[in-house]
Amino acid sequence: MSENKQRKLSIAAKIFIGMVLGGITGYLVGPRIDILQPIGDVFIRLLRMCMYPLIFFSIISGVSEISDMTRLKKVGFSFMSYWAVSSALAGVIGLLVAQYIQPGVGVNLSGGETYTLAETPDIVSSFVQWIPQNPFSALAQGNLIQIIVFALIAGVVLAGMKNTPSGRMVSEGVGALNHLVMKIVNWVIQLAPFGVFALIAVMAGSLGSQVIGGVMKMLGSIWLAIGIVIFFLYPVVLKLFGLSPVRFYKNVYPAMIMAASTCSSAATLPVTMSVSKDRMGIPEDMVGMLAPPAATINMHATCLEIPIYALFAAQAYGIEFSTTQLMLVILLGVVSSVGSAAVPGGGVVMDAIVLELMGLPLEVIPIIYGVYVLIDMPGTMLNVTGDTVGMASVASWLKELNTKLFNSAKDALTATK
């Protein structure tokens, strides 16, 4: 019986338990707990090991899926316009909330050391430097911004040639390599409870209750930002396209519940598609074309979380962001959302990538890992809701929405069978 229960314990629950036990152990043992620091260092190195291949193959794979929209260019362009604007707005909301709450203030993870970021040049003037002269050199040197740019270019080009023999071959190869990298990432995540235990224990041994207070403020910031998007941003978008927010939420809540319980946009996809067709009145071909790529690229939770994580880390280490760097954080949040896996915990490695790219210490990642299940549940619900907001808005904009069905708000059990 106990063995079966142990097998059913999710990795998120194990990581949470590791964080709690680490915090208790560190608090009780005190500074001598730093003997566990090498275990935490190994975990951080494993995370860095996954970064470069993951960002490269996942972005190419995610962007190339947009080719499914070429059958209806009008629909694809409309949805991508929604994705770009709404993702940027979600990032701005996350940034403003973090600026207001300041979750990292008072945590002081610097240990008395002074941390400064390299001065970030103006985004326009530095654009030329973002283009890699040698993509292999960028991969070898770990130049993440050049890796991202090359991956985006490769993904767009692959999207246009997927119907050719060579395009299909490359697409299958990229998909296989992306699958391999995700397997490695999953292996690293299996080790996360031990790494999180060690790192949190060391932090708690030296900082005590400071870490707990910072974690609660970070969680509060994320929950507040998610609430603003769901209850303010989405209703405004729906109203702009002539849709009733109340009717929308009556229609979409079965998918929202499924998303929160599975923490996976991919696992929720069948319910998302059923709700969109049978309760929203979105045309079936439009749902089939938009829903699968939306589950991968339309990650509003990632867009709003990353500015909060970045500011939490910066404040905890006494680092000041310039206005340009704040804009870059939002941009990176939008770009990294394309590569976030639609599986439980898939966004954590992307979060580490953005922190690394910004030159921020990765020691805050175990803190994020430890409470990620409390972030992933509402975050996945937000992502799935954002997908349906986009599809309903596009259908309404193109006058293809079945408004009679949308306004009928069928019973959930009847509509999703």
HELIX and SHEET records of a PDB file:
HELIX    1   1 SER A    2  LYS A    8  1                                   7    
HELIX    2   2 ILE A   11  VAL A   29  1                                  19    
HELIX    3   3 GLY A   30  LEU A   36  5                                   7    
HELIX    4   4 GLN A   37  SER A   64  1                                  28    
HELIX    5   5 GLU A   65  LEU A   72  5                                   8    
HELIX    6   6 LYS A   73  ILE A  101  1                                  29    
HELIX    7   7 PHE A  127  TRP A  130  1                                   4    
HELIX    8   8 PRO A  135  GLN A  141  1                                   7    
HELIX    9   9 LEU A  144  MET A  161  1                                  18    
HELIX   10  10 PRO A  165  GLN A  190  1                                  26    
HELIX   11  11 ALA A  192  LEU A  207  1                                  16    
HELIX   12  12 SER A  209  ILE A  228  1                                  20    
HELIX   13  13 VAL A  229  LEU A  233  3                                   5    
HELIX   14  14 TYR A  234  LEU A  240  1                                   7    
HELIX   15  15 PRO A  245  THR A  262  1                                  18    
HELIX   16  16 SER A  265  ASP A  278  1                                  14    
HELIX   17  17 GLU A  284  ILE A  297  1                                  14    
HELIX   18  18 HIS A  300  ALA A  316  1                                  17    
HELIX   19  19 THR A  323  GLY A  339  1                                  17    
HELIX   20  20 GLY A  347  LEU A  357  1                                  11    
HELIX   21  21 LEU A  362  VAL A  364  5                                   3    
HELIX   22  22 ILE A  365  GLY A  370  1                                   6    
HELIX   23  23 TYR A  372  TRP A  397  1                                  26    
HELIX   24  24 THR A  403  PHE A  406  1                                   4    
HELIX   25  25 ALA A  412  ALA A  415  1                                   4    
END                                                                             
